């Protein structure tokens, strides 16, 4: 029977924990969610599975490979991303080894002294972890676990214990929660502080940070800046947090956009203990006999 | 005995399958658009079923309302219960969190034995018992039983397992 659902109900961290504890073998496929007209049992809009967003493979409860839907996850791209192959090297190898499997290509590259076996293992492992850490931040998406489905035999698979991935994932989720608390409303805007030239003097910013800075203007909301730069909510929150902490930008509250106070849902969290009945053993046995006899 | 669980987990059906009387239902038409897509009526106070054991012994089955807004009824129903059954719809992972929360709430009401019934195990989308145990974080010592609430034999099996747990508990404390 399939393991399927939506990440908003059963998070990636919970799924990894389940796969780890149950020692499962197979592939977790995560899809784009397509909204339907139906609602689920708790009133959320049901999502049908659309295009594939990611797939993550497991063997006996260990992570062995992962790939994002649109990403080219072949060995050349992985080594290029890890800085083990230059862009030119990657382009040439792609042209010359079009039909070569990852495993065969790995042997060729090792024999030609382009990379070591250790480089390959470390790069593939890091690529897998990057994909999984990325999808740990996805808050909703339909998923399905395909039992026993594994990547093709020509892929290089590096087994990774899930415990550390889960711990790191939980840490990142905490970071996201903290960032969300710090910047709950992405419809706020950014502006430069007084004397911005002074503040930016001698500061080294990453490419992504510069991209955000180039859009700083009280008329642009943070959400619009993220969209213009093709950044996720988490990425923009992280960058804005860093820029604000460094005093390079100020968050401007748009008129009438005061954060609403969140109220905790009503619950019966502190129930009073109620009286348990004083029942004799023979009474329970009589009920059992009655059910066994004719139901 | 009390049968509890999230909205639309199969509590009323469970009691109806085994009760010797027509279940006394307190169902009302569902006003919420979201919930009405799942079923047309829901329990607002309790369901009530009965199994006569002999001339002077009757087992009563009480089904709780599944929605949180009726949770004032839970404590009333928990008073004096012999044990309880937590129903979980195995095909609806969106209700697992609520099922776990209800389980913990009832556990806190009284230290009585309980079992978890994984309903709708006959459907192709049902999560397996092993996966449900991990998903709901149910300890190994707690019985998590496959169940089909409209199948009398399946319901009988869940009730018997709860009764065996009650007997074991009595033996431990005697």
Interface residues (C-beta under 8 A of the other chain):
Chain A: X1 X2 X3 X4 X5 X6 X8 X9 X10 X14 X17 X18 X21 X22 X38 X39 X40 X41 X42 X43 X44 X265 X266 X267 X268 X269 X271 X272 X273 X274 X275 X276 X277 X279 X281 X283 X284 X285 X286 X287 X288 X290 X291 X292 X295
Chain B: X6 X7 X8 X18 X32 X33 X34 X35 X37 X38 X51 X52 X53 X54 X57 X59 X68 X69 X71 X74 X75 X78 X79 X80 X81 X82 X89 X92 X93 X94 X95 X96 X97 X98 X101 X105 X108 X109 X110 X111 X112 X124 X125 X126 X127 X128 X130 X131 X134 X135 X152 X153 X156 X159 X160 X163 X164 X166 X167 X170 X174
